[in-house]
Amino acid sequence: MIWLWQMICLKPAIFPNIQVSLAVVSYTDMKILIFCVVVLAVANALDNGLGRTPPMGWLSWERFRCNTDCLNDPDNCISEKLYMQMADRMEQDGYLAAGYQYVNIDDCWMAMERGSDGRLVADPKRFPRGIKFLADYVHNKGLKLGIYEDFGTHTCGGYPGSKFYMELDAQTFADWGIDSLKLDGCYSGIEDMKDGYPIMEFYLNKTGRPMLYSCSWPAYVVFSGTIPNYKSIANSCNIWRNYADIQDSWDSVKGIIDFYGNDNGSFSSYAGPGHFNDPDMIIVGDFGLSYEQQKSQMALWAVMAAPLMMSNDLRQIDPQSKALLLNKNVLKINQDPMGIQGKRILKEAKVKEHFLPDKYNAID
């Protein structure tokens, strides 16, 4: 199996602001995909100074889900212990040095009821020292802490949502020292999202604490059968999900690749510094992908200028998978400061391999 990349930047004299990037990816069990993009400027996005390149970090959801059984599974349940251990591994095993910054909590971290003052409360058994303690722990390692909430009345896991509490929740997150918010869209109406997600943006900015803003808004619009208003989304969100959750399988990864290749609504054109499409988590190091398929995901997420949010167990990751996650050439492509998202320009069914000169290899 040959993995070959080519990044070509052309700036014709007549169009000095145009960049053309080409990447060729080859694999044996799937179609050849060639991504290319020609980009000018796009509208300004959320002006919080964050996400100037695709954010990198770790997110619990795909690997650890909503496991709250700390009695029978204390090492893998959603708890302060889990996030502290992942922060330890990121600091000590080279991930932080490679650019992975965020340790992101997903759903099921909360108590089932808000406190008497209306504020969100972390589950007292699983997070006995609270989220502020965890944020301080993560910050002391040079990392950032992300958290999860939902635009609706409840989270997807049934915990308290932010509807009617957005200002209070934004301030609570700021008071805790949170650095990133993922806002899901369960238990809410799609018609409310075009106004509600920008309102949360407003309240986040109002706190004075910069917080990377990840929106699930466009995914719910896509599920409804319509094309999102990506210009509006890019003006309010740093990153945004626009397709189904990734699962630990090659079929899931291929489905995401096809969705991004089809590029309905030309959402690729709205990617750039401060605002990126998010095809979902990196599952390198989990159970469902072969080594060659793990290469596929890393390669394509890199050229698509995707956020690189690992969802795996960094405490017991195999050396080959770790090497892929830390591959300097791939990360350099992903972190190109121009923030250009690659587009599929050719989908060919029967060709199995494509060769380029060795000097263009990014993964060997």
N, C-alpha and C positions, 0 to 999 in steps of 0.2 A: 504494500500500500504506500502510495506516494502522496505526501501532503505538501502542496506547493502554493505559495502566495506571491502575488505581485502587486505592489502599490506604486502607481504611476501618477505623478502630479504634473499636470500640464497647465500652463498659464499663457494662452495665446495673447499676443500683444493687443489684439482688438478687444479682448475680454479679460482684462487683467485680474478680475475677481473670481474667475471661474476656476474650480479645481475638479479634475477628473481622477477618480480612484478606481482601480480594477483589482479584483481578487478572484482567483480561480481555485476552486476546491474540488478535490477528486475523491470518490469513494466507490467501493465495489458493489454495495447493495442498495444504491440509491442513484437518482439522476444527477448528472453533472449540473452544478449551479455556478453561474458566473455572475458576480455582483459588480455593478458599476454605478457611479452617481456623478451627475453634473449639477452643481449647486451654486446659486447666488446667495443672497441674504434672505433671511426670514424675519418675521416680526419679533420684536423683543418679547422675552418670556418673563416669568416671575422674577422680579428684580430683588433677589435676596443674596446675590453674589455666590450662590452655591451651584454645584453640579456643572461646573464649567467644562469638565470632561465626564464621561459616564461614571457614576459612583461605583465604588467597589467595596465589598464587604461580605458579611455572612448573615443569613436569614434562617430562622428555625423551621419554617412551615413545612416544606416538602419532606424533610427527613423526620421531623419530630411531631408534626401535626398538632393535635389538641390533646396530647397525652398529659393528663392531670393526675395520674395514679402514682404519686410519689411514694406510697407505701410499698407497692409491689415492684415498682420500676424506678427507683430513686435516681439512677444515673441518666435516665432518658426522658424524664417528665419535664414539663414546662415549669421552670423554677429558677431562682437566682443562681443556684449551683450550676445549672446547665450553661447559662450565659457567662458566668464568671470563668468556667473552665474553657469555653470557646474563646473568650478574650485572652486567657492565658496562652492558649495555643497560637492565636494570631500574633501575639507579641513575640513569643519565644521561637516559633517555627518558621519565621521568615515572611509571613503573610503581610504583616504591617509594613515591613521594609519594602515589599513589592508593590504596595499601594492600596491594599485592602484596609479600609478604615472603619467601616460601620459594623457594629454588632447589633442586629435588629431582632427585637421581640416581635412575634406575630400574635395571633389571636389566643385567647384563653389565659391571659395573664391576670385578669381582673377578678375581684370578688363579684358575686352575682348581683350585688346591690351597691348603689352609690352610698357614700357616707352621709351623715346627717346634714352636712353643709353642702351637699349636692356634688361634691367632688368625687372623681374616680378613686377607687381604692384597689391596690394590688392584693391578690389573694394572700391572706395573712399567714397561712401555713407554708405556701410555696415561695413566697417572697417576704419572709418575716421582718427583714430590715427595710423594706420598701424600695421603690424605684429610685429615689434620690440616692440611696446608698449604692445601688447598682450603677447608676450613672457616674458617681464619683469613682467607683472602682475601675470602670472602663476608661474614664478620662485619665486616671493616674497611669494608665498604660499607653497613653497617646492615642487611644481609639475614641470612637464616637458611638453613642447609644441611640438606636432608633426604636420607635414604639408603634403599636398598631391601634387603630380605632376604626369606627364605621360611621358613615354618614347617616345611616338609618337609626331606628329606635333601638336596635340590637345589633351586635356583631353577628357574623355568620355562624359563630359558635354559640350564640344565645346570650352573650354578656351585654352589659349596658352600652348602648350606642351613643353617639354624640348629638343626635337630633334634639334640638331645643337646649343644648348645653355647649354649643361650639365655642363660644367665647370663654366660658369657664374652663373647658377642657384644654384649649390652646394655652391659657395662662397656667393651668396646672402642669402641663408638659414643660413649659418654660421654667417654672419654679423648680421642677425636678432636674433640670439640666439636660433635657432631651435634645437631640441633634437632628432627628429625622422623624417624620410622621408618615405612615402609610394609612390612607383613609379608604376603606373598603366601601361597598355599596349595597350590602344586604339590607333587607327590611326597609326599603325606601322606594320612592317612585322615580322612575327615570326622568320624568318631566321636571322634577325638582332639582336635578343634579346640575343643570346648566347655571343655576343661581347659587345652589348650596355649596358646591366645591369652591367657587371664587370667594364666597363668604368666609369659609374656613381659611383660605389664603389671606384674606384681610385680617382675620383675628390672629393668625400666626405672626404676620408682620407687626401687628399692633403690640405684641409682647416685647418687641425689641430684641428677641433672641433669634438668630438665624436658624431655621429648621428646614432641612431638605423636605420637599413636599412631594409625596408619591400618591398619585390619584388612580383609583380603579374606575372612575367615571366612564371613560370610553369603552371599557370592556362590556359594561352593562348596556351601553348604546348599541354596540355591535351585536350582542346577544338578542337585542330586540329586532334586529334585521335592518337597521339603518346605519348610515355612515356618520361617525361623529364629526363635530365641528372642531377639527384639530387645531385650527388657528386659535380658537377660544381656549382650548385645553392647554396649548403651549403658552398662552399668556398667563395661566394661573398655576401650572404644575411644573415641577422640575423634571419629574419622570412620570410616565403613565402606562398602566397596563391596558392592552386593547385586545386581549385574546384569553382563552381559557387557561386555567392553572396548569402548569407543567406537572406531569406525573413521571414516576421513575421508570420510563419505558422509551424505547426508540420510536415507537409509533407516535407518542406524544411529542417528542422532539421534531419528528418529520412534519406533524401537523402544524406546528408553530412555524417551521421553515417555509411551508407552503403558504401560510397566511401572510407572512412577511414578504415572500416572493411576489404574491399577487398584488400587494400594496394598494388595496382598495381605498380610495379616497386620497391617494398619494401621501399617506402619513409620513413616509420617509423624508419628504421635503420639509417637514416641520422639526426635524431633529437638528440640534446644534448646541453650542455652549449654553448651558442653563436649562435645556429642555430636550429630553430624550424619550423615544419609544422604549418600552420595557417588555421584551418577549418572555420574561419571567426568569426563574432562578437557574443557576448553574448546578447540574446534578452530577458533575464529575466527582467520582469517589463514592458514589452510592452503589446500588445493586443492579440496576436495570440496563446499563449500557456496557457494551464491550469496550475494550481499550480504543479501538478504531472509532467507535461511535462517540466516545468521550472526546477524541480529537476533533470530530466533526462539530460537536457543540461548541467547544472552545474557539475553534477557527471561525465559525459563522457568527457567533455572538461578538467576536472581536471586530469583524469587518462591518457588522451592522451597528456599530457604536452603541452596543447594548450595555446597560448596567450589569456589572459582574457581581451578582449576589450569590455566593455559594450557599447551598443547603445540603450539608453533609455532616459527617462526624469527624471533626478535625483531630479528635483524640486517637482515632484508629484508621487513618486514611493510608492507603497503600502508596508506596514510593512513586510508582508511575503516575498515578493520578495527581499526587502532590506536585510532581515535576511539571505536569501540564498546567496546573493552576498558577504556577510560579514562572512559567515560560516568559522570559523577558521580551522576546520578539513579538509574541502574540499580544502581551499587555501593552507594548509600545504602539501597536496598530490600534488597539482599542482606545488608548488614551491620547490619540492624536488631538492636539488642542483645537483643530478646526472643527472637530465634532461631526464629521460628515458620515451619514448612514449609507452603507452600501445598498444597492438595489440589484435585484436579479434581472439580468438582461438576456439570459439564455437558459432554457430548460430542455435538456436533451435526454431522451429516455434510454438509449442503448449503449452509449459510450461509457466505459467503466473507468478509464483512467485518462488523465491529461497531464502532460509533462511541460515543465518550464525549466529554464536553467537553474542549477543548484543555488546560485546566488540569491534566488528569490525564496528559498525555503525558510519557513518560519517554525515549523514543527518537523523534527526528523525522527 
